[in-house]
């Protein structure tokens, strides 16, 4: 079975394909439409978008035009990071559903614990209110699972302390040399699947010589090694690509990194100088 069709199981029993197709920084219009269309034609069955990306309309149209049954494509979107009240959360969810043109989402995440222009600010009180909106959205049946994104340990604790429905996913930045162990372990210990966005460090990882050497040992690309590394740690990678060859390359991960090489990769630090982090 391909990693594109193998699944993890979320805490509520929903199954999610082990590799997602990311669309961050993929512009709305023909570029996003063509990228998602190509990914679906190559067998990807998990598409990740967000209100903030501005491409939900094209992503949704590509899914609808694919000819695939809706239940055969796992679709994630995310609440606008600036929506920090119950009413704002409900409003932006409705905007997402209007844009994407689908009857339901498989996964809906709070995109960040703070608005993007106030990164690191304390919005703990507001996030409790927003999580109440997420729970109410979940109860409507318009989303099959809910979760969070970019939430550190304190942010996660804040939600869990007040939640009646626990988050099922935490999507964070994660790649070889930047694995956020405290955040990852806390999420996993509380029954959240951790998703890894930017598993290639938005491309910066591709130039790392140590990673390139290990990839060469397996006769694979750095991208393939990076995606496989995430999978072997039990996380869900969300590689992004718009080029057909890269979309194809990123799914070829049917190899095994040895325990010794995983240990080497685990010890690497600062593998992607120039890459921004979300705090």
Secondary structure, DSSP 8 states (H G I E B T S, - for coil): --TTT-EEE-TTS-EEESEEEE-TT--TTHHHHHHHHHHHHTT--EEE--GGGT-HHHHHHHHHHT---GGGSEEEEEE-TT--SHHHHHHHHHHHHHHH--S-BSEEEE--SS-GGGTT---HHHHHHHHHHHHHHHHHTSBS-EEEES--HHHHHHHHHH-SS---EEEEE-BTTB--HHHHHHHHHTT-EEEEE-TTGGGGGGG-HHHHHHHHHTT--HHHHHHHHHHHTT-EEEEE--SHHHHHHHT---S---HHHHHHHHH----STT-----
